[in-house]
Every structure is written in structure tokens, then in C-alpha cells.
Amino acid sequence: MIMAAIQHESNAPGSKFSDQWISRFEEYAVNKNYPKGTLIFSEGDESDGMFIIREGKIKVFMSDESGKEMLIAILGPGEVVGEVASLDGQPRTASVSALDDSRVAKIGVSEFRQFLEDNPDLAFEIIRVLTSRMRDHTTSISNLVFKNVYGRVVWLLEKYSEKNPNGTFTVNRKFTQQDIADMVGSSREMVSRVVSELVKGKYISIDHKIITILKLLPRGW
């Protein structure tokens, strides 16, 4: 079955920087390696720059006073993090840590401003990516308010999916059920029920944490 209805918001061209932008960006940046599990920066920290992910995956999250985490996003190669605080000079709005052994290109705040002065044509690239992020956050808020847990899980799976040659879709992140629960604002037990029903209905398959969407997911359950 052709799943034309699936929307790939996170993987649309607008959510990542172009190769041209990254190539020029790296002339002003330094490469840094972060082992898996490393806390790269914390919510509330003063900004010391922004990062382009070159290899690996990182997670963006917020936490409350008790240490409970809310997972905001999982980012991969070509995506940027830390850009907001670098642009407005305010403290970090979230924490970031490495999910895998990761390599990033880091550019300091003053170097970033110099980069923009030297490459004014690429300012629109930043606006494009930030606008895409804003659209994504707006959709996320809408889903949390107006959709039930099932609808939010379906949205998340479709958001991170990429089409395969055989017409199926593969979720390009190795989510645990706890990851999914954290991102959709639900309990792991409820997410487990939804995922189990989708597997039972042969809508998805899971192999070594890789989720494949086999056919169009029902809009409701």
C-alpha cells in the first residue's frame, strides 16, 4: 500500500542546513567529539556557541526539580542545536546530551556573528531552518492538546519515518518505548499498549529497535 498520507515534517528539506551552508560554517568552527552519555550543555547555561551535528545522535530535553525528563527531540547529522541562545544571547532553553558517540562542529558566539557578517547570503538559510523548527514545535503543541495518546504516537512514528524502495517506511531513530512516552507526554505502559496493537494488526514491525511502518496507520483506534 502506498502511504502518501504520511507527512515527514522532521525530515523535510527545511529542517536541515544545506551542504553549502555547512561547508562554509565549518571554516569558522572547531570539531568536538562527545562520547555516548556526555552532557553537552544544560538548561540555564550561558551560551558559548552553537553546534552542527556531523556524526551520531543527540537528545534535547528539559527536566524538573525532581529530575524527571521531558524529551523534546532526537537530532542527527546535518541538524543544528544551540542556535537560539547563540542568536538572542539568553540562557540555554534546554539540555543536550549525546545518545551515541558523536562529532559536532561547534562555533562560538563571536565567531558565529563573524560568520554571518562574512556570509550574509546564508542568513536566509538560518531563517528557513528556524522557521521549520517553529512549525514543528507548533505542531507538537497542537498534538499534545488535541490528540489522544494513540494519535500522538502515530504522529511521532510518521514524523521520523523515511520511505523505503518497497513502499514501506522506516523510523530513522531507534526509539525505546520510554523515549516515545517522553516525547508524546504519556506513560510507557500506555505507549506499550499502542505499539503492541499496531504490531498485532501488522501495521508496524520492530526488529532490534528499528520500527518499520508496513501500511497506512489508522487515524484512530
C-alpha positions as CSV (number, residue, x, y, z in Angstrom):
1,M,0.0,0.0,0.0
2,I,1.3,3.5,-0.9
3,M,1.3,5.6,2.2
4,A,1.0,9.0,0.6
5,A,-0.7,10.5,3.6
6,I,2.4,10.3,5.8
7,Q,3.9,13.7,6.5
8,H,7.7,13.9,7.1
9,E,7.9,17.2,9.0
10,S,11.2,16.4,10.7
11,N,12.9,15.1,7.6
12,A,11.7,17.8,5.2
13,P,14.5,19.8,3.5
14,G,13.6,22.8,5.6
15,S,14.7,21.2,8.8
16,K,18.4,20.7,7.9
17,F,21.1,23.0,6.6
18,S,22.3,22.7,3.1
19,D,25.8,21.2,2.3
20,Q,26.9,24.7,1.1
21,W,26.0,26.2,4.4
22,I,27.7,23.5,6.5
23,S,30.8,23.7,4.3
24,R,31.2,27.5,5.0
25,F,30.1,27.1,8.6
26,E,32.9,24.6,9.3
27,E,35.6,27.2,8.2
28,Y,34.7,29.1,11.4
29,A,34.1,26.1,13.7
30,V,36.1,23.5,15.6
31,N,35.3,19.8,15.6
32,K,34.5,18.3,19.0
33,N,33.9,14.7,20.0
34,Y,31.4,13.7,22.7
35,P,31.3,10.1,24.0
36,K,27.9,8.5,24.4
37,G,26.1,9.8,27.5
38,T,28.1,13.1,27.7
39,L,26.1,16.1,28.8
40,I,27.0,18.8,26.2
41,F,25.2,21.7,27.9
42,S,22.4,22.2,30.5
43,E,19.2,24.2,30.5
44,G,20.0,27.6,32.0
45,D,23.7,27.7,31.0
46,E,25.0,30.8,29.3
47,S,25.5,30.2,25.6
48,D,29.1,29.5,24.4
49,G,28.1,28.7,20.8
50,M,26.0,26.5,18.5
51,F,26.6,23.1,17.1
52,I,26.1,21.3,13.7
53,I,25.8,17.5,14.2
54,R,28.2,15.7,11.9
55,E,28.1,12.2,13.2
56,G,26.0,10.4,15.8
57,K,22.8,11.4,17.6
58,I,22.0,13.8,20.4
59,K,18.9,14.3,22.5
60,V,17.3,17.6,23.6
61,F,15.4,17.5,26.8
62,M,14.1,19.5,29.8
63,S,13.9,18.4,33.4
64,D,12.0,19.4,36.5
65,E,13.3,19.8,40.1
66,S,12.8,16.1,40.8
67,G,14.9,15.1,37.8
68,K,12.0,13.9,35.6
69,E,12.9,14.5,32.0
70,M,10.7,15.5,29.0
71,L,12.3,14.5,25.7
72,I,11.9,17.3,23.2
73,A,13.8,15.9,20.2
74,I,16.4,13.5,18.9
75,L,18.7,15.1,16.3
76,G,21.1,13.6,13.8
77,P,23.7,14.6,11.2
78,G,23.0,17.9,9.4
79,E,20.8,19.3,12.2
80,V,21.7,22.2,14.4
81,V,21.3,22.7,18.2
82,G,22.1,25.7,20.5
83,E,21.2,28.2,17.8
84,V,18.5,30.1,19.8
85,A,20.8,31.1,22.7
86,S,23.5,32.0,20.2
87,L,21.2,34.4,18.4
88,D,19.5,36.1,21.3
89,G,22.2,35.9,24.0
90,Q,19.8,34.4,26.6
91,P,20.5,31.3,28.6
92,R,20.0,27.8,27.2
93,T,16.3,26.8,26.9
94,A,17.0,23.1,27.2
95,S,19.7,20.5,28.0
96,V,21.5,18.4,25.3
97,S,23.4,15.1,25.7
98,A,25.0,12.6,23.3
99,L,22.9,9.5,22.6
100,D,25.8,8.0,20.6
101,D,29.5,8.7,20.3
102,S,29.0,12.0,18.4
103,R,31.1,14.5,16.4
104,V,29.9,18.1,16.1
105,A,31.2,21.3,14.5
106,K,31.0,24.0,17.2
107,I,31.1,27.7,16.5
108,G,31.4,30.3,19.3
109,V,29.1,33.2,19.6
110,S,31.5,35.8,18.3
111,E,32.7,33.5,15.5
112,F,29.0,32.9,14.6
113,R,28.4,36.6,14.3
114,Q,31.5,37.0,12.2
115,F,30.3,34.1,10.0
116,L,27.0,36.0,9.4
117,E,28.8,39.2,8.5
118,D,31.1,37.3,6.1
119,N,28.2,35.3,4.6
120,P,25.1,37.5,4.6
121,D,23.6,35.4,1.8
122,L,23.3,32.5,4.2
123,A,21.3,34.4,6.8
124,F,18.1,33.3,5.0
125,E,19.3,29.7,5.4
126,I,19.2,30.2,9.2
127,I,15.7,31.8,8.9
128,R,14.5,28.9,6.8
129,V,15.7,26.3,9.3
130,L,14.4,28.2,12.4
131,T,11.0,28.7,10.7
132,S,10.8,25.0,10.1
133,R,11.6,24.4,13.7
134,M,8.9,26.8,14.8
135,R,6.3,25.0,12.6
136,D,7.4,21.7,14.1
137,H,7.1,23.0,17.7
138,T,3.6,24.4,16.8
139,T,2.5,21.0,15.5
140,S,3.9,19.3,18.6
141,I,1.9,21.6,20.9
142,S,-1.2,21.1,18.9
143,N,-0.8,17.3,19.1
144,L,-0.4,17.4,22.8
145,V,-3.5,19.5,23.3
146,F,-5.9,17.9,20.7
147,K,-4.8,14.3,20.1
148,N,-5.0,11.3,22.4
149,V,-2.0,9.1,23.1
150,Y,-2.7,6.9,20.1
151,G,-2.8,9.9,17.8
152,R,0.4,11.3,19.2
153,V,2.3,8.0,18.9
154,V,1.2,7.7,15.2
155,W,2.3,11.3,14.6
156,L,5.7,10.7,16.1
157,L,6.3,7.5,14.1
158,E,5.3,9.2,10.9
159,K,7.3,12.3,11.7
160,Y,10.6,10.4,11.9
161,S,9.9,8.0,9.0
162,E,11.7,7.7,5.7
163,K,10.4,5.9,2.6
164,N,11.9,2.6,1.5
165,P,12.1,1.4,-2.1
166,N,9.5,-1.3,-1.4
167,G,6.9,1.4,-0.3
168,T,7.2,0.8,3.4
169,F,8.6,3.4,5.8
170,T,11.4,3.0,8.4
171,V,11.6,5.2,11.5
172,N,15.1,6.7,11.4
173,R,15.6,6.8,15.1
174,K,16.0,3.8,17.4
175,F,13.3,4.8,19.9
176,T,12.7,2.9,23.1
177,Q,9.1,2.8,24.3
178,Q,10.2,5.1,27.1
179,D,11.6,7.6,24.5
180,I,8.3,7.6,22.7
181,A,6.4,8.1,26.0
182,D,8.6,11.0,27.0
183,M,8.1,12.7,23.6
184,V,4.3,12.3,23.5
185,G,3.7,13.0,27.1
186,S,2.4,9.6,28.2
187,S,3.3,6.7,30.3
188,R,5.5,3.9,29.0
189,E,2.7,1.4,29.8
190,M,0.2,3.2,27.6
191,V,2.7,3.5,24.7
192,S,3.4,-0.2,25.1
193,R,-0.3,-1.0,24.6
194,V,-0.5,1.2,21.5
195,V,2.7,-0.3,20.0
196,S,1.6,-3.8,20.7
197,E,-1.8,-3.2,19.0
198,L,0.0,-1.8,15.9
199,V,2.3,-4.8,15.8
200,K,-0.7,-7.2,16.3
201,G,-2.5,-5.5,13.4
202,K,0.6,-5.9,11.2
203,Y,0.7,-2.1,10.8
204,I,4.3,-2.0,12.1
205,S,7.2,-4.4,12.7
206,I,10.0,-4.0,15.2
207,D,13.5,-5.5,14.8
208,H,16.4,-4.5,17.1
209,K,14.6,-1.3,18.0
210,I,14.1,-0.4,14.3
211,I,10.4,0.3,13.6
212,T,9.1,-0.3,10.1
213,I,5.6,1.1,9.0
214,L,4.2,-1.7,6.8
215,K,0.9,0.1,5.8
216,L,-1.0,3.2,6.4
217,L,-1.6,3.7,10.1
218,P,-5.2,4.1,11.2
219,R,-6.2,7.7,12.1
220,G,-8.0,6.4,15.2
221,W,-8.1,3.2,17.2
